[in-house]
Amino acid sequence: MLKVFIDTGSSIKQEEKQKYDVELIPLKILLGDKEYEDGVNLPLDVFYHELIDNKYFPKTSLPSLVELEERVTKCTDNGDDVIIITISSKISSTFHSIKLLFEENPKVKVIDSHCAVGGMRLIVDEINRHRDESLDELETRIYNFIPRIQIMAIPETLNYLLRGGRLSKAEWLIGSVLKIKPIIGFKEGKVKPLAKKRGLRSGMEYIANALNELNCDPDYDIIASYTYNKDNLEKLISITDEKYLSQIKVYDNLDPAIACHWGPNAFGYIFVSRE
């Protein structure tokens, strides 16, 4: 049997584990003087109260590697194959740490998603379509699939991405000083501006039009992501071509480990381009 483990950089919630047929690996979050496990004991309302009202900026860190080793080894000892999917190695050391942990176990494949949040959900979706394949076949399939994942979002402010080290000072200046709305996404596993638009409406139109321009694959969900408040997400959906609306089945209010870098009121789409 195949077991899939995925870290909470995916923003898959505890109540969604059965839907995606995965085991979650909680990243750790330090908020003030308290340490939490992402998605386990840090409710979103508490997180946003600390972030917005108390101005605490969280720090994220690796999951418990000892606990993960025990969980995965129990699976492989029972004869299961295991795939572990991590948040992009360009924004976290999670992949390299876990890869090192299981490098001598032939029944474990550790996959660098080169992305985060909904992109990781889509990788799980692809795995679930091909669970009868071997570990080597699945690894090849996943790395061929990853370049098709498109992540596009507009943060309300770039301050959180800057503070968390996800954007450079020069990239921050473009949006914060020049008053241009950057469309943020992933390039080669890094968080990067994909385009620059004047005004929120122009940014929304860019994301909505990207579904056509990048040939959104109708066989996969469009993940509608947001942080804290989904008002702008609903506006984005309202200007989206009708033919894509049936694909918007997942509304993902991002988990704290990712939301702390985007800040409140960010929103966007994550989808798959056709081959």
Beta strands, then each sheet from edge to edge (+ up, - down):
strand 1: 2-7
strand 2: 23-25
strand 3: 28-31
strand 4: 34-37
strand 5: 59-61
strand 6: 81-86
strand 7: 108-112
strand 8: 149-154
strand 9: 181-187
strand 10: 190-197
strand 11: 222-226
strand 12: 248-253
strand 13: 267-272
sheet 1: 2+ 1+ 6+ 7+
sheet 2: 4+ 3- 5+
sheet 3: 8+ 13- 11+ 12+
sheet 4: 9+ 10-
end
